[in-house]
Amino acid sequence: MDGSRDSWVNTTHDWASTVDEDHLGRIRRRSGEFVPGGPEHLVLEVVAYAADEAAGRGGGRCVVTLHTDGSVSVKDDGRGTDTRVDEHGRVVKKPVMATKDLRFFDLPEAERLPDGHPRRGMSVVAALSEWLIHTNRRANGSWSQRYERGVPVTDLQPVEPDGTTGTCVRFLPDETLRSRWSLTAGELALWSAHWPDLTARLEDRRHGADRPGP
């Protein structure tokens, strides 16, 4: 057991908070400020986490997939999002989707993503998506959780282990953003140069067979 949440040290997010409604509402009200580049910036916010994992491990991969239902997924081969067990035996996932990233949000010196705009964190992606599904595979278990407008609408749902670790974040950007959507393999390759430890690949399934969105 990992013990009481009160003893857990905050690194990127505050373990004491599961959902920060004020934070999510602020993002939704000021979407132009937080996502100036449209859905492409949302993709970069997710890929940045895959790049963090790759840098920490001396190399890693991710696949960005454009789906027929308008959603996009980013799947990496990292360790998976930190998941712990509290004093009551409950599995708790680091609240990366529904609370602010303490390293970047509101900090003027935050790192710039390849599109030139500041990194804000995964909560921006969740808050500005009609829905988002976070599938998390770690050595100590695998879970999936669904969010709508940044708010979790399911508990952690166990996922059958497949021998791998990493995360898959699939999201449908808000309809007001999707009209500006475009991403090519060439653009992704240019972005990837920003993260030399990460190998990124694009799969475009919009005109072929694909599973329907949730």
PyMOL CGO cylinders between C-alpha atoms (Angstrom):
from pymol import cmd
from pymol.cgo import CYLINDER

trace = [
    CYLINDER, 0.00, 0.00, 0.00, 1.14, 3.56, -0.70, 0.3, 1, 1, 1, 1, 1, 1,
    CYLINDER, 1.14, 3.56, -0.70, -0.68, 4.88, 2.39, 0.3, 1, 1, 1, 1, 1, 1,
    CYLINDER, -0.68, 4.88, 2.39, -2.51, 8.10, 3.16, 0.3, 1, 1, 1, 1, 1, 1,
    CYLINDER, -2.51, 8.10, 3.16, -2.85, 10.71, 0.43, 0.3, 1, 1, 1, 1, 1, 1,
    CYLINDER, -2.85, 10.71, 0.43, -1.73, 13.32, 2.96, 0.3, 1, 1, 1, 1, 1, 1,
    CYLINDER, -1.73, 13.32, 2.96, 1.75, 11.79, 2.84, 0.3, 1, 1, 1, 1, 1, 1,
    CYLINDER, 1.75, 11.79, 2.84, 2.03, 11.77, -0.95, 0.3, 1, 1, 1, 1, 1, 1,
    CYLINDER, 2.03, 11.77, -0.95, 4.46, 14.37, -2.28, 0.3, 1, 1, 1, 1, 1, 1,
    CYLINDER, 4.46, 14.37, -2.28, 3.14, 16.61, -5.05, 0.3, 1, 1, 1, 1, 1, 1,
    CYLINDER, 3.14, 16.61, -5.05, 5.37, 16.75, -8.12, 0.3, 1, 1, 1, 1, 1, 1,
    CYLINDER, 5.37, 16.75, -8.12, 3.37, 17.63, -11.23, 0.3, 1, 1, 1, 1, 1, 1,
    CYLINDER, 3.37, 17.63, -11.23, -0.14, 17.64, -9.70, 0.3, 1, 1, 1, 1, 1, 1,
    CYLINDER, -0.14, 17.64, -9.70, -1.84, 17.93, -6.31, 0.3, 1, 1, 1, 1, 1, 1,
    CYLINDER, -1.84, 17.93, -6.31, -2.80, 14.44, -5.12, 0.3, 1, 1, 1, 1, 1, 1,
    CYLINDER, -2.80, 14.44, -5.12, -5.28, 15.89, -2.63, 0.3, 1, 1, 1, 1, 1, 1,
    CYLINDER, -5.28, 15.89, -2.63, -7.60, 17.14, -5.37, 0.3, 1, 1, 1, 1, 1, 1,
    CYLINDER, -7.60, 17.14, -5.37, -9.51, 14.90, -7.79, 0.3, 1, 1, 1, 1, 1, 1,
    CYLINDER, -9.51, 14.90, -7.79, -11.34, 17.56, -9.83, 0.3, 1, 1, 1, 1, 1, 1,
    CYLINDER, -11.34, 17.56, -9.83, -10.75, 21.32, -9.89, 0.3, 1, 1, 1, 1, 1, 1,
    CYLINDER, -10.75, 21.32, -9.89, -14.02, 22.66, -11.34, 0.3, 1, 1, 1, 1, 1, 1,
    CYLINDER, -14.02, 22.66, -11.34, -12.87, 26.30, -11.17, 0.3, 1, 1, 1, 1, 1, 1,
    CYLINDER, -12.87, 26.30, -11.17, -9.72, 25.46, -13.09, 0.3, 1, 1, 1, 1, 1, 1,
    CYLINDER, -9.72, 25.46, -13.09, -11.60, 23.56, -15.80, 0.3, 1, 1, 1, 1, 1, 1,
    CYLINDER, -11.60, 23.56, -15.80, -14.21, 26.33, -16.09, 0.3, 1, 1, 1, 1, 1, 1,
    CYLINDER, -14.21, 26.33, -16.09, -11.53, 28.95, -16.54, 0.3, 1, 1, 1, 1, 1, 1,
    CYLINDER, -11.53, 28.95, -16.54, -10.04, 26.99, -19.43, 0.3, 1, 1, 1, 1, 1, 1,
    CYLINDER, -10.04, 26.99, -19.43, -13.42, 26.58, -21.13, 0.3, 1, 1, 1, 1, 1, 1,
    CYLINDER, -13.42, 26.58, -21.13, -14.25, 30.28, -20.77, 0.3, 1, 1, 1, 1, 1, 1,
    CYLINDER, -14.25, 30.28, -20.77, -10.91, 31.37, -22.20, 0.3, 1, 1, 1, 1, 1, 1,
    CYLINDER, -10.91, 31.37, -22.20, -10.26, 28.67, -24.78, 0.3, 1, 1, 1, 1, 1, 1,
    CYLINDER, -10.26, 28.67, -24.78, -8.68, 31.09, -27.24, 0.3, 1, 1, 1, 1, 1, 1,
    CYLINDER, -8.68, 31.09, -27.24, -6.00, 31.92, -24.70, 0.3, 1, 1, 1, 1, 1, 1,
    CYLINDER, -6.00, 31.92, -24.70, -5.21, 28.35, -23.74, 0.3, 1, 1, 1, 1, 1, 1,
    CYLINDER, -5.21, 28.35, -23.74, -5.50, 26.73, -27.17, 0.3, 1, 1, 1, 1, 1, 1,
    CYLINDER, -5.50, 26.73, -27.17, -4.42, 29.46, -29.61, 0.3, 1, 1, 1, 1, 1, 1,
    CYLINDER, -4.42, 29.46, -29.61, -3.43, 26.89, -32.23, 0.3, 1, 1, 1, 1, 1, 1,
    CYLINDER, -3.43, 26.89, -32.23, -6.66, 24.89, -32.23, 0.3, 1, 1, 1, 1, 1, 1,
    CYLINDER, -6.66, 24.89, -32.23, -6.73, 21.08, -31.97, 0.3, 1, 1, 1, 1, 1, 1,
    CYLINDER, -6.73, 21.08, -31.97, -3.11, 20.85, -33.10, 0.3, 1, 1, 1, 1, 1, 1,
    CYLINDER, -3.11, 20.85, -33.10, -2.10, 22.47, -29.82, 0.3, 1, 1, 1, 1, 1, 1,
    CYLINDER, -2.10, 22.47, -29.82, -4.19, 19.93, -27.89, 0.3, 1, 1, 1, 1, 1, 1,
    CYLINDER, -4.19, 19.93, -27.89, -2.24, 17.15, -29.61, 0.3, 1, 1, 1, 1, 1, 1,
    CYLINDER, -2.24, 17.15, -29.61, 1.04, 18.80, -28.66, 0.3, 1, 1, 1, 1, 1, 1,
    CYLINDER, 1.04, 18.80, -28.66, -0.03, 19.05, -25.02, 0.3, 1, 1, 1, 1, 1, 1,
    CYLINDER, -0.03, 19.05, -25.02, -0.50, 15.25, -24.96, 0.3, 1, 1, 1, 1, 1, 1,
    CYLINDER, -0.50, 15.25, -24.96, 2.62, 14.45, -26.98, 0.3, 1, 1, 1, 1, 1, 1,
    CYLINDER, 2.62, 14.45, -26.98, 4.65, 16.56, -24.54, 0.3, 1, 1, 1, 1, 1, 1,
    CYLINDER, 4.65, 16.56, -24.54, 3.91, 14.03, -21.79, 0.3, 1, 1, 1, 1, 1, 1,
    CYLINDER, 3.91, 14.03, -21.79, 5.07, 11.19, -24.05, 0.3, 1, 1, 1, 1, 1, 1,
    CYLINDER, 5.07, 11.19, -24.05, 8.23, 13.21, -24.65, 0.3, 1, 1, 1, 1, 1, 1,
    CYLINDER, 8.23, 13.21, -24.65, 8.75, 13.60, -20.89, 0.3, 1, 1, 1, 1, 1, 1,
    CYLINDER, 8.75, 13.60, -20.89, 8.64, 9.82, -20.55, 0.3, 1, 1, 1, 1, 1, 1,
    CYLINDER, 8.64, 9.82, -20.55, 10.98, 9.31, -23.50, 0.3, 1, 1, 1, 1, 1, 1,
    CYLINDER, 10.98, 9.31, -23.50, 13.51, 11.79, -22.12, 0.3, 1, 1, 1, 1, 1, 1,
    CYLINDER, 13.51, 11.79, -22.12, 13.47, 10.10, -18.73, 0.3, 1, 1, 1, 1, 1, 1,
    CYLINDER, 13.47, 10.10, -18.73, 14.07, 6.66, -20.25, 0.3, 1, 1, 1, 1, 1, 1,
    CYLINDER, 14.07, 6.66, -20.25, 16.58, 7.59, -22.95, 0.3, 1, 1, 1, 1, 1, 1,
    CYLINDER, 16.58, 7.59, -22.95, 14.08, 7.10, -25.77, 0.3, 1, 1, 1, 1, 1, 1,
    CYLINDER, 14.08, 7.10, -25.77, 10.47, 6.31, -26.49, 0.3, 1, 1, 1, 1, 1, 1,
    CYLINDER, 10.47, 6.31, -26.49, 7.74, 6.19, -29.12, 0.3, 1, 1, 1, 1, 1, 1,
    CYLINDER, 7.74, 6.19, -29.12, 4.23, 7.48, -29.62, 0.3, 1, 1, 1, 1, 1, 1,
    CYLINDER, 4.23, 7.48, -29.62, 1.58, 7.08, -32.28, 0.3, 1, 1, 1, 1, 1, 1,
    CYLINDER, 1.58, 7.08, -32.28, -0.85, 9.89, -33.09, 0.3, 1, 1, 1, 1, 1, 1,
    CYLINDER, -0.85, 9.89, -33.09, -4.00, 8.54, -34.74, 0.3, 1, 1, 1, 1, 1, 1,
    CYLINDER, -4.00, 8.54, -34.74, -6.74, 10.54, -36.48, 0.3, 1, 1, 1, 1, 1, 1,
    CYLINDER, -6.74, 10.54, -36.48, -10.02, 8.62, -36.22, 0.3, 1, 1, 1, 1, 1, 1,
    CYLINDER, -10.02, 8.62, -36.22, -13.10, 8.63, -38.44, 0.3, 1, 1, 1, 1, 1, 1,
    CYLINDER, -13.10, 8.63, -38.44, -15.32, 10.10, -35.72, 0.3, 1, 1, 1, 1, 1, 1,
    CYLINDER, -15.32, 10.10, -35.72, -13.19, 13.26, -35.51, 0.3, 1, 1, 1, 1, 1, 1,
    CYLINDER, -13.19, 13.26, -35.51, -11.31, 12.16, -32.40, 0.3, 1, 1, 1, 1, 1, 1,
    CYLINDER, -11.31, 12.16, -32.40, -7.55, 11.85, -32.08, 0.3, 1, 1, 1, 1, 1, 1,
    CYLINDER, -7.55, 11.85, -32.08, -5.50, 9.52, -29.91, 0.3, 1, 1, 1, 1, 1, 1,
    CYLINDER, -5.50, 9.52, -29.91, -1.93, 9.66, -28.67, 0.3, 1, 1, 1, 1, 1, 1,
    CYLINDER, -1.93, 9.66, -28.67, -0.47, 6.35, -27.50, 0.3, 1, 1, 1, 1, 1, 1,
    CYLINDER, -0.47, 6.35, -27.50, 2.99, 6.03, -25.96, 0.3, 1, 1, 1, 1, 1, 1,
    CYLINDER, 2.99, 6.03, -25.96, 5.21, 3.28, -24.58, 0.3, 1, 1, 1, 1, 1, 1,
    CYLINDER, 5.21, 3.28, -24.58, 6.14, 4.97, -21.29, 0.3, 1, 1, 1, 1, 1, 1,
    CYLINDER, 6.14, 4.97, -21.29, 5.60, 3.80, -17.72, 0.3, 1, 1, 1, 1, 1, 1,
    CYLINDER, 5.60, 3.80, -17.72, 1.97, 4.93, -17.58, 0.3, 1, 1, 1, 1, 1, 1,
    CYLINDER, 1.97, 4.93, -17.58, 0.48, 7.64, -15.37, 0.3, 1, 1, 1, 1, 1, 1,
    CYLINDER, 0.48, 7.64, -15.37, 1.42, 7.30, -11.70, 0.3, 1, 1, 1, 1, 1, 1,
    CYLINDER, 1.42, 7.30, -11.70, -1.21, 5.21, -9.88, 0.3, 1, 1, 1, 1, 1, 1,
    CYLINDER, -1.21, 5.21, -9.88, -1.21, 4.50, -6.15, 0.3, 1, 1, 1, 1, 1, 1,
    CYLINDER, -1.21, 4.50, -6.15, -3.28, 2.75, -3.49, 0.3, 1, 1, 1, 1, 1, 1,
    CYLINDER, -3.28, 2.75, -3.49, -4.59, 4.83, -0.58, 0.3, 1, 1, 1, 1, 1, 1,
    CYLINDER, -4.59, 4.83, -0.58, -5.06, 3.84, 3.06, 0.3, 1, 1, 1, 1, 1, 1,
    CYLINDER, -5.06, 3.84, 3.06, -8.55, 2.49, 2.22, 0.3, 1, 1, 1, 1, 1, 1,
    CYLINDER, -8.55, 2.49, 2.22, -7.26, 0.19, -0.51, 0.3, 1, 1, 1, 1, 1, 1,
    CYLINDER, -7.26, 0.19, -0.51, -8.62, 2.36, -3.31, 0.3, 1, 1, 1, 1, 1, 1,
    CYLINDER, -8.62, 2.36, -3.31, -6.66, 2.81, -6.52, 0.3, 1, 1, 1, 1, 1, 1,
    CYLINDER, -6.66, 2.81, -6.52, -5.92, 6.50, -7.15, 0.3, 1, 1, 1, 1, 1, 1,
    CYLINDER, -5.92, 6.50, -7.15, -4.55, 7.85, -10.42, 0.3, 1, 1, 1, 1, 1, 1,
    CYLINDER, -4.55, 7.85, -10.42, -2.59, 11.09, -10.43, 0.3, 1, 1, 1, 1, 1, 1,
    CYLINDER, -2.59, 11.09, -10.43, -5.22, 13.74, -11.37, 0.3, 1, 1, 1, 1, 1, 1,
    CYLINDER, -5.22, 13.74, -11.37, -3.52, 14.85, -14.58, 0.3, 1, 1, 1, 1, 1, 1,
    CYLINDER, -3.52, 14.85, -14.58, -6.76, 15.47, -16.49, 0.3, 1, 1, 1, 1, 1, 1,
    CYLINDER, -6.76, 15.47, -16.49, -8.91, 17.45, -14.08, 0.3, 1, 1, 1, 1, 1, 1,
    CYLINDER, -8.91, 17.45, -14.08, -6.40, 19.57, -12.12, 0.3, 1, 1, 1, 1, 1, 1,
    CYLINDER, -6.40, 19.57, -12.12, -3.66, 21.98, -13.09, 0.3, 1, 1, 1, 1, 1, 1,
    CYLINDER, -3.66, 21.98, -13.09, -0.11, 20.93, -13.89, 0.3, 1, 1, 1, 1, 1, 1,
    CYLINDER, -0.11, 20.93, -13.89, 1.87, 22.68, -11.17, 0.3, 1, 1, 1, 1, 1, 1,
    CYLINDER, 1.87, 22.68, -11.17, 4.94, 22.98, -13.42, 0.3, 1, 1, 1, 1, 1, 1,
    CYLINDER, 4.94, 22.98, -13.42, 3.36, 24.99, -16.21, 0.3, 1, 1, 1, 1, 1, 1,
    CYLINDER, 3.36, 24.99, -16.21, -0.07, 26.44, -15.63, 0.3, 1, 1, 1, 1, 1, 1,
    CYLINDER, -0.07, 26.44, -15.63, -0.03, 30.21, -14.90, 0.3, 1, 1, 1, 1, 1, 1,
    CYLINDER, -0.03, 30.21, -14.90, 3.77, 30.35, -15.05, 0.3, 1, 1, 1, 1, 1, 1,
    CYLINDER, 3.77, 30.35, -15.05, 5.06, 32.92, -17.58, 0.3, 1, 1, 1, 1, 1, 1,
    CYLINDER, 5.06, 32.92, -17.58, 8.34, 31.02, -17.94, 0.3, 1, 1, 1, 1, 1, 1,
    CYLINDER, 8.34, 31.02, -17.94, 6.62, 27.75, -18.89, 0.3, 1, 1, 1, 1, 1, 1,
    CYLINDER, 6.62, 27.75, -18.89, 8.23, 25.79, -21.69, 0.3, 1, 1, 1, 1, 1, 1,
    CYLINDER, 8.23, 25.79, -21.69, 7.13, 26.53, -25.24, 0.3, 1, 1, 1, 1, 1, 1,
    CYLINDER, 7.13, 26.53, -25.24, 5.73, 23.76, -27.37, 0.3, 1, 1, 1, 1, 1, 1,
    CYLINDER, 5.73, 23.76, -27.37, 6.79, 23.36, -31.01, 0.3, 1, 1, 1, 1, 1, 1,
    CYLINDER, 6.79, 23.36, -31.01, 3.93, 25.63, -32.19, 0.3, 1, 1, 1, 1, 1, 1,
    CYLINDER, 3.93, 25.63, -32.19, 5.47, 28.49, -30.18, 0.3, 1, 1, 1, 1, 1, 1,
    CYLINDER, 5.47, 28.49, -30.18, 2.71, 28.58, -27.56, 0.3, 1, 1, 1, 1, 1, 1,
    CYLINDER, 2.71, 28.58, -27.56, 3.25, 27.86, -23.85, 0.3, 1, 1, 1, 1, 1, 1,
    CYLINDER, 3.25, 27.86, -23.85, 2.68, 24.43, -22.39, 0.3, 1, 1, 1, 1, 1, 1,
    CYLINDER, 2.68, 24.43, -22.39, -0.27, 24.39, -19.97, 0.3, 1, 1, 1, 1, 1, 1,
    CYLINDER, -0.27, 24.39, -19.97, -0.89, 20.74, -19.21, 0.3, 1, 1, 1, 1, 1, 1,
    CYLINDER, -0.89, 20.74, -19.21, -3.23, 17.86, -19.95, 0.3, 1, 1, 1, 1, 1, 1,
    CYLINDER, -3.23, 17.86, -19.95, -6.17, 19.52, -18.18, 0.3, 1, 1, 1, 1, 1, 1,
    CYLINDER, -6.17, 19.52, -18.18, -6.46, 21.92, -21.13, 0.3, 1, 1, 1, 1, 1, 1,
    CYLINDER, -6.46, 21.92, -21.13, -7.04, 18.95, -23.44, 0.3, 1, 1, 1, 1, 1, 1,
    CYLINDER, -7.04, 18.95, -23.44, -9.65, 17.40, -21.16, 0.3, 1, 1, 1, 1, 1, 1,
    CYLINDER, -9.65, 17.40, -21.16, -11.51, 20.66, -20.51, 0.3, 1, 1, 1, 1, 1, 1,
    CYLINDER, -11.51, 20.66, -20.51, -11.76, 21.47, -24.23, 0.3, 1, 1, 1, 1, 1, 1,
    CYLINDER, -11.76, 21.47, -24.23, -12.84, 18.01, -25.37, 0.3, 1, 1, 1, 1, 1, 1,
    CYLINDER, -12.84, 18.01, -25.37, -16.42, 16.77, -25.61, 0.3, 1, 1, 1, 1, 1, 1,
    CYLINDER, -16.42, 16.77, -25.61, -15.06, 13.50, -24.25, 0.3, 1, 1, 1, 1, 1, 1,
    CYLINDER, -15.06, 13.50, -24.25, -11.70, 12.03, -23.43, 0.3, 1, 1, 1, 1, 1, 1,
    CYLINDER, -11.70, 12.03, -23.43, -10.71, 8.47, -22.54, 0.3, 1, 1, 1, 1, 1, 1,
    CYLINDER, -10.71, 8.47, -22.54, -7.47, 7.91, -20.66, 0.3, 1, 1, 1, 1, 1, 1,
    CYLINDER, -7.47, 7.91, -20.66, -6.20, 4.32, -20.79, 0.3, 1, 1, 1, 1, 1, 1,
    CYLINDER, -6.20, 4.32, -20.79, -3.32, 3.73, -18.45, 0.3, 1, 1, 1, 1, 1, 1,
    CYLINDER, -3.32, 3.73, -18.45, -1.11, 0.64, -18.40, 0.3, 1, 1, 1, 1, 1, 1,
    CYLINDER, -1.11, 0.64, -18.40, 1.42, 0.25, -15.59, 0.3, 1, 1, 1, 1, 1, 1,
    CYLINDER, 1.42, 0.25, -15.59, 3.41, -2.60, -14.14, 0.3, 1, 1, 1, 1, 1, 1,
    CYLINDER, 3.41, -2.60, -14.14, 1.02, -2.67, -11.17, 0.3, 1, 1, 1, 1, 1, 1,
    CYLINDER, 1.02, -2.67, -11.17, -2.22, -2.71, -13.18, 0.3, 1, 1, 1, 1, 1, 1,
    CYLINDER, -2.22, -2.71, -13.18, -4.17, -1.22, -16.07, 0.3, 1, 1, 1, 1, 1, 1,
    CYLINDER, -4.17, -1.22, -16.07, -7.19, 1.09, -15.98, 0.3, 1, 1, 1, 1, 1, 1,
    CYLINDER, -7.19, 1.09, -15.98, -9.30, 3.31, -18.22, 0.3, 1, 1, 1, 1, 1, 1,
    CYLINDER, -9.30, 3.31, -18.22, -11.38, 6.37, -17.32, 0.3, 1, 1, 1, 1, 1, 1,
    CYLINDER, -11.38, 6.37, -17.32, -13.74, 8.58, -19.32, 0.3, 1, 1, 1, 1, 1, 1,
    CYLINDER, -13.74, 8.58, -19.32, -14.07, 12.35, -18.95, 0.3, 1, 1, 1, 1, 1, 1,
    CYLINDER, -14.07, 12.35, -18.95, -16.56, 14.82, -20.41, 0.3, 1, 1, 1, 1, 1, 1,
    CYLINDER, -16.56, 14.82, -20.41, -15.47, 18.47, -20.57, 0.3, 1, 1, 1, 1, 1, 1,
    CYLINDER, -15.47, 18.47, -20.57, -12.68, 17.56, -18.16, 0.3, 1, 1, 1, 1, 1, 1,
    CYLINDER, -12.68, 17.56, -18.16, -14.88, 15.98, -15.50, 0.3, 1, 1, 1, 1, 1, 1,
    CYLINDER, -14.88, 15.98, -15.50, -14.56, 12.22, -14.86, 0.3, 1, 1, 1, 1, 1, 1,
    CYLINDER, -14.56, 12.22, -14.86, -17.87, 10.45, -15.57, 0.3, 1, 1, 1, 1, 1, 1,
    CYLINDER, -17.87, 10.45, -15.57, -16.67, 6.95, -14.68, 0.3, 1, 1, 1, 1, 1, 1,
    CYLINDER, -16.67, 6.95, -14.68, -14.48, 5.47, -11.99, 0.3, 1, 1, 1, 1, 1, 1,
    CYLINDER, -14.48, 5.47, -11.99, -11.25, 3.73, -12.95, 0.3, 1, 1, 1, 1, 1, 1,
    CYLINDER, -11.25, 3.73, -12.95, -12.29, 0.74, -15.05, 0.3, 1, 1, 1, 1, 1, 1,
    CYLINDER, -12.29, 0.74, -15.05, -9.90, -2.25, -14.97, 0.3, 1, 1, 1, 1, 1, 1,
    CYLINDER, -9.90, -2.25, -14.97, -8.35, -3.10, -18.34, 0.3, 1, 1, 1, 1, 1, 1,
    CYLINDER, -8.35, -3.10, -18.34, -6.95, -6.51, -19.20, 0.3, 1, 1, 1, 1, 1, 1,
    CYLINDER, -6.95, -6.51, -19.20, -3.12, -6.36, -19.13, 0.3, 1, 1, 1, 1, 1, 1,
    CYLINDER, -3.12, -6.36, -19.13, -1.43, -6.95, -22.47, 0.3, 1, 1, 1, 1, 1, 1,
    CYLINDER, -1.43, -6.95, -22.47, 2.21, -7.07, -21.37, 0.3, 1, 1, 1, 1, 1, 1,
    CYLINDER, 2.21, -7.07, -21.37, 2.89, -3.43, -22.22, 0.3, 1, 1, 1, 1, 1, 1,
    CYLINDER, 2.89, -3.43, -22.22, 3.03, -0.16, -20.30, 0.3, 1, 1, 1, 1, 1, 1,
    CYLINDER, 3.03, -0.16, -20.30, 2.15, 3.36, -21.37, 0.3, 1, 1, 1, 1, 1, 1,
    CYLINDER, 2.15, 3.36, -21.37, -0.82, 5.62, -21.87, 0.3, 1, 1, 1, 1, 1, 1,
    CYLINDER, -0.82, 5.62, -21.87, -3.39, 6.17, -24.59, 0.3, 1, 1, 1, 1, 1, 1,
    CYLINDER, -3.39, 6.17, -24.59, -5.30, 9.45, -24.54, 0.3, 1, 1, 1, 1, 1, 1,
    CYLINDER, -5.30, 9.45, -24.54, -8.17, 9.60, -27.03, 0.3, 1, 1, 1, 1, 1, 1,
    CYLINDER, -8.17, 9.60, -27.03, -10.24, 12.76, -27.21, 0.3, 1, 1, 1, 1, 1, 1,
    CYLINDER, -10.24, 12.76, -27.21, -12.84, 14.54, -29.34, 0.3, 1, 1, 1, 1, 1, 1,
    CYLINDER, -12.84, 14.54, -29.34, -12.02, 18.26, -29.47, 0.3, 1, 1, 1, 1, 1, 1,
    CYLINDER, -12.02, 18.26, -29.47, -14.82, 20.71, -28.82, 0.3, 1, 1, 1, 1, 1, 1,
    CYLINDER, -14.82, 20.71, -28.82, -16.91, 21.30, -31.95, 0.3, 1, 1, 1, 1, 1, 1,
    CYLINDER, -16.91, 21.30, -31.95, -15.85, 24.95, -32.11, 0.3, 1, 1, 1, 1, 1, 1,
    CYLINDER, -15.85, 24.95, -32.11, -12.24, 23.82, -32.47, 0.3, 1, 1, 1, 1, 1, 1,
    CYLINDER, -12.24, 23.82, -32.47, -12.72, 20.99, -34.95, 0.3, 1, 1, 1, 1, 1, 1,
    CYLINDER, -12.72, 20.99, -34.95, -13.44, 23.33, -37.86, 0.3, 1, 1, 1, 1, 1, 1,
    CYLINDER, -13.44, 23.33, -37.86, -9.78, 24.34, -37.77, 0.3, 1, 1, 1, 1, 1, 1,
    CYLINDER, -9.78, 24.34, -37.77, -8.44, 20.81, -37.56, 0.3, 1, 1, 1, 1, 1, 1,
    CYLINDER, -8.44, 20.81, -37.56, -5.58, 19.66, -39.75, 0.3, 1, 1, 1, 1, 1, 1,
    CYLINDER, -5.58, 19.66, -39.75, -2.46, 17.60, -39.12, 0.3, 1, 1, 1, 1, 1, 1,
    CYLINDER, -2.46, 17.60, -39.12, -0.02, 15.98, -41.54, 0.3, 1, 1, 1, 1, 1, 1,
    CYLINDER, -0.02, 15.98, -41.54, 2.85, 13.55, -41.10, 0.3, 1, 1, 1, 1, 1, 1,
    CYLINDER, 2.85, 13.55, -41.10, 5.22, 16.31, -42.19, 0.3, 1, 1, 1, 1, 1, 1,
    CYLINDER, 5.22, 16.31, -42.19, 3.98, 18.64, -39.46, 0.3, 1, 1, 1, 1, 1, 1,
    CYLINDER, 3.98, 18.64, -39.46, 4.32, 15.92, -36.86, 0.3, 1, 1, 1, 1, 1, 1,
    CYLINDER, 4.32, 15.92, -36.86, 7.88, 15.23, -38.01, 0.3, 1, 1, 1, 1, 1, 1,
    CYLINDER, 7.88, 15.23, -38.01, 8.78, 18.91, -37.65, 0.3, 1, 1, 1, 1, 1, 1,
    CYLINDER, 8.78, 18.91, -37.65, 7.28, 18.99, -34.17, 0.3, 1, 1, 1, 1, 1, 1,
    CYLINDER, 7.28, 18.99, -34.17, 9.13, 15.83, -33.16, 0.3, 1, 1, 1, 1, 1, 1,
    CYLINDER, 9.13, 15.83, -33.16, 12.47, 17.51, -33.80, 0.3, 1, 1, 1, 1, 1, 1,
    CYLINDER, 12.47, 17.51, -33.80, 11.69, 19.51, -30.64, 0.3, 1, 1, 1, 1, 1, 1,
    CYLINDER, 11.69, 19.51, -30.64, 11.97, 16.25, -28.66, 0.3, 1, 1, 1, 1, 1, 1,
    CYLINDER, 11.97, 16.25, -28.66, 15.00, 14.27, -29.87, 0.3, 1, 1, 1, 1, 1, 1,
    CYLINDER, 15.00, 14.27, -29.87, 14.32, 11.33, -27.52, 0.3, 1, 1, 1, 1, 1, 1,
    CYLINDER, 14.32, 11.33, -27.52, 10.81, 10.78, -28.90, 0.3, 1, 1, 1, 1, 1, 1,
    CYLINDER, 10.81, 10.78, -28.90, 9.91, 9.03, -32.15, 0.3, 1, 1, 1, 1, 1, 1,
    CYLINDER, 9.91, 9.03, -32.15, 6.40, 10.05, -33.25, 0.3, 1, 1, 1, 1, 1, 1,
    CYLINDER, 6.40, 10.05, -33.25, 4.34, 8.52, -36.04, 0.3, 1, 1, 1, 1, 1, 1,
    CYLINDER, 4.34, 8.52, -36.04, 1.01, 9.59, -37.58, 0.3, 1, 1, 1, 1, 1, 1,
    CYLINDER, 1.01, 9.59, -37.58, -1.80, 7.22, -38.56, 0.3, 1, 1, 1, 1, 1, 1,
    CYLINDER, -1.80, 7.22, -38.56, -4.68, 8.76, -40.50, 0.3, 1, 1, 1, 1, 1, 1,
    CYLINDER, -4.68, 8.76, -40.50, -7.72, 6.48, -40.35, 0.3, 1, 1, 1, 1, 1, 1,
    CYLINDER, -7.72, 6.48, -40.35, -10.29, 9.10, -41.25, 0.3, 1, 1, 1, 1, 1, 1,
    CYLINDER, -10.29, 9.10, -41.25, -10.92, 7.63, -44.68, 0.3, 1, 1, 1, 1, 1, 1,
    CYLINDER, -10.92, 7.63, -44.68, -10.64, 3.95, -43.78, 0.3, 1, 1, 1, 1, 1, 1,
    CYLINDER, -10.64, 3.95, -43.78, -12.03, 1.37, -41.40, 0.3, 1, 1, 1, 1, 1, 1,
    CYLINDER, -12.03, 1.37, -41.40, -11.98, 2.34, -37.76, 0.3, 1, 1, 1, 1, 1, 1,
    CYLINDER, -11.98, 2.34, -37.76, -13.85, 1.53, -34.59, 0.3, 1, 1, 1, 1, 1, 1,
    CYLINDER, -13.85, 1.53, -34.59, -16.70, 3.91, -33.78, 0.3, 1, 1, 1, 1, 1, 1,
    CYLINDER, -16.70, 3.91, -33.78, -16.16, 6.46, -31.03, 0.3, 1, 1, 1, 1, 1, 1,
    CYLINDER, -16.16, 6.46, -31.03, -17.67, 5.92, -27.61, 0.3, 1, 1, 1, 1, 1, 1,
]
cmd.load_cgo(trace, "trace")
